[in-house]
Amino acid sequence: MPITTTSADFVAWFRSVAPYINAFRTRTFVIAFGGEVVADGKFVELTHDFNLLASLGIKLVLVHGARPQIEQHLAKSNLGDTYHHGIRLTDAETMQCVKEAVGRVRVEIEALLSMGLPNSPMANADIRVAGGNFITAQPIGVINGIDLQHTGSVRKVDVAAINDRLKFGEVVLLSPLGYSPTGEVFNLTLEDVATAAAIALDADKLVFLMDTDGVHDKKGNLIKELTVSQAQEVLSAKHKLTDDVALYLPCAVRASEAGVSRTHLISRHNDGAVLQELFSDDGIGTMVVESTLNTLRDATIEDIGGILELLRPLEDEGILVRRNRELLEQEIERFVVLEHDHRIVGCAALYPSPDEAAAELAALAVEKQNRDHGYGEAILNHMISVAKGQRMKKLFVLTTRTAHWFIERGFVESDISTLPAHKKSLYNYQRKSKVFVRKI
Ligand SMILES: CC(C)(COP(=O)(O)OP(=O)(O)OC[C@H]1O[C@@H](n2cnc3c(N)ncnc32)[C@H](O)[C@@H]1OP(=O)(O)O)[C@@H](O)C(=O)NCCC(=O)NCCS
């Protein structure tokens, strides 16, 4: 078959997702979505995506809600909806409606996950859905003199039982109900169940499908990534958050603080949102990452001492081109630094040539005692997204000793003639650096 642009794009795209596929196999993802997804008839598309994730060997735990269905049931039974401090009060009659609504939603989800129609993305799908008394609950109790009765919170997650099911390739579906050792049933929130499950299972990802597309800053721009402390700042800042974010962001913080490495807040209205968020560098929502002592940030003039200290030994060894203090002062805005516990342990600089849509990555360095922790790669990835933001189409490096490191990260050897004109004229023929290029 002749390679057309479309088929070449397809091949390039398919290859680009391979690293994610390898990285995600056997990982545990907890994905939570409200009853609205089922009520709106959107669950079919989502089922296709779950099917795909499961076929890639990802261990899936799905957590569903049933809020609109419960409200419908309550209205039909002429029962009011009572909230106390934002928490639903569940008396015996309400609990009856909750059980019925949750049961119905669950059956509907299980039916859709069982589809296997030919000529659909579910053809040959073999999803087995597991359920059970995996969640032990306790009553929330009395708040300000009001007994919330059958409203509960998660007390324990039966990790061994869930892992048993996941081990056999089954998808575990958790409902917002929990059982107590006294034999009672409690009405739980989906966010509590999802967060508790992700923490207990030591999940690699927790995903919340929401009505909005993520967390926005004061100017309304979508924030792609937040560390836990940044997320806490957003929560304590004065600007108004959407109901979704106010509900799920604290859960993301709780999960991250307890060791869940990534929590994603994404829109349920976007077809393929889960796939786009998980299988692309940029994602489409907001990702909350574990709190870290590391910060990757733009360098300032105060960092020059630290950068010099880091680069000097490498320059002495002839690995990097020498830069004196004056040059660093002039070029400091081109640098990023990686700080670990307030100490500079890594850096890199980016020199864009806008006319040729190419940028040079230079002075990439990680302190010797901090190597092999993925810091070099984190800096490279950061620089790639900065370069993309500046509309660069390729990134090149000149290196004498680190060729293989770059090759293993998607760079290919190229010729001096392919360098941007300005860089070509400055090329140092004595150093004999090799040129490597990566399309970005
Ligand atoms: C290149 C450099 C930035 C990588 O930093 P790092 O934080 O150790 O990088 P990562 O942790 O992301 O990657 C480590 C992996 O790269 C491998 N690696 C390190 N140097 C390598 C080299 N020269 N060639 C091939 N692989 C190399 C390590 O063995 C390790 O492999 P593993 O993951 O299989 O264990 C660091 O080695 C460095 O500062 N080198 C000196 C400066 C330099 O050469 N800069 C590039 C020119 S601009």
The ligand as an ORCA input file, in Angstrom:
! r2SCAN-3c Opt
* xyz 0 1
  C      22.090     13.356     29.885
  C      21.641     13.675     31.307
  C      21.032     15.064     31.326
  C      20.578     12.659     31.719
  O      20.124     13.001     33.011
  P      19.357     11.942     33.958
  O      18.542     12.724     34.943
  O      20.296     10.933     34.478
  O      18.392     11.271     32.871
  P      17.230     10.226     33.093
  O      17.139      9.819     34.515
  O      16.001     10.775     32.443
  O      17.768      8.998     32.208
  C      18.664      8.089     32.749
  C      18.911      6.950     31.761
  O      19.758      7.424     30.698
  C      20.919      6.597     30.640
  N      22.042      7.445     30.229
  C      22.687      8.395     30.924
  N      23.664      8.931     30.174
  C      23.622      8.300     28.986
  C      24.416      8.382     27.808
  N      25.428      9.225     27.689
  N      24.067      7.590     26.765
  C      23.061      6.712     26.858
  N      22.296      6.582     27.965
  C      22.595      7.356     29.015
  C      21.071      6.079     32.060
  O      21.834      4.903     32.065
  C      19.629      5.810     32.433
  O      19.197      4.624     31.807
  P      18.098      3.668     32.484
  O      16.855      4.504     32.594
  O      17.965      2.551     31.516
  O      18.648      3.308     33.812
  C      22.824     13.580     32.323
  O      23.425     12.324     32.167
  C      23.862     14.663     32.151
  O      23.780     15.703     32.794
  N      24.866     14.413     31.306
  C      25.936     15.364     31.099
  C      25.527     16.548     30.260
  C      25.127     16.172     28.832
  O      25.721     15.299     28.232
  N      24.121     16.873     28.287
  C      23.621     16.642     26.956
  C      24.196     17.580     25.984
  S      23.225     19.041     25.844
*
